[in-house]
Amino acid sequence: MSKERNCLIVRAAGRQLDLLRGEASRIAKGSNVDWWIDQAEVGTRFCFEDVKAKESFALACDNFGIPCQDA
């Protein structure tokens, strides 16, 4: 397991956050990697073991119109 954190901070709440959790789970399962979320100072931090999974999640955020940034 890589110790490097591949994280994005997302500003979402309610149904948007639920949608992103489901998408993160689907992406991680498809990439066969673990993922987790943490509270960030502003927003929620989504972290993946793999940079490719992080990039896929960033694309999903863009597709849903939800802004995200590197953590």
C-alpha positions as CSV (number, residue, x, y, z in Angstrom):
1,M,0.0,0.0,0.0
2,S,1.3,3.4,-1.0
3,K,1.8,5.9,1.8
4,E,1.4,8.8,-0.7
5,R,-1.9,10.5,-0.3
6,N,-3.8,11.2,-3.4
7,C,-6.5,13.5,-2.1
8,L,-9.0,16.0,-3.4
9,I,-11.0,18.5,-1.4
10,V,-14.6,18.8,-2.4
11,R,-17.2,21.4,-1.3
12,A,-20.4,19.5,-1.3
13,A,-23.2,18.6,1.1
14,G,-26.3,16.5,1.4
15,R,-27.2,14.6,-1.8
16,Q,-24.2,15.8,-3.7
17,L,-21.9,14.4,-1.0
18,D,-23.8,11.1,-1.0
19,L,-23.5,11.0,-4.8
20,L,-19.7,11.5,-4.6
21,R,-19.3,8.9,-1.9
22,G,-21.0,6.4,-4.2
23,E,-18.8,7.4,-7.1
24,A,-15.6,7.2,-5.0
25,S,-16.6,3.7,-3.9
26,R,-17.3,2.6,-7.5
27,I,-14.0,4.1,-8.8
28,A,-11.9,2.5,-6.0
29,K,-13.6,-0.9,-6.4
30,G,-12.9,-0.7,-10.2
31,S,-9.3,0.2,-9.5
32,N,-9.0,-2.4,-6.7
33,V,-7.7,0.3,-4.2
34,D,-8.8,1.6,-0.9
35,W,-10.3,5.1,-0.4
36,W,-11.4,7.1,2.6
37,I,-12.8,10.5,3.5
38,D,-11.8,13.0,6.1
39,Q,-13.2,16.4,7.2
40,A,-11.1,19.2,5.7
41,E,-10.9,22.7,7.1
42,V,-13.3,23.7,4.3
43,G,-15.1,20.8,2.6
44,T,-14.5,17.1,2.6
45,R,-11.2,15.4,1.7
46,F,-11.5,12.3,-0.6
47,C,-8.3,10.2,-0.6
48,F,-7.4,7.2,-2.8
49,E,-4.4,4.9,-2.7
50,D,-3.8,5.4,-6.4
51,V,-3.3,8.5,-8.4
52,K,-5.3,7.1,-11.3
53,A,-8.3,6.6,-9.1
54,K,-7.9,10.2,-7.8
55,E,-7.9,11.5,-11.4
56,S,-11.0,9.5,-12.3
57,F,-12.7,10.9,-9.2
58,A,-11.7,14.5,-10.3
59,L,-13.3,13.8,-13.7
60,A,-16.5,12.5,-12.0
61,C,-16.6,15.7,-9.9
62,D,-16.3,17.8,-13.1
63,N,-19.0,15.8,-14.8
64,F,-21.4,16.4,-11.9
65,G,-20.5,20.1,-11.8
66,I,-19.0,19.9,-8.3
67,P,-15.7,21.8,-7.8
68,C,-12.7,20.0,-6.3
69,Q,-9.1,20.9,-5.7
70,D,-5.9,19.1,-4.8
71,A,-5.4,18.6,-1.1
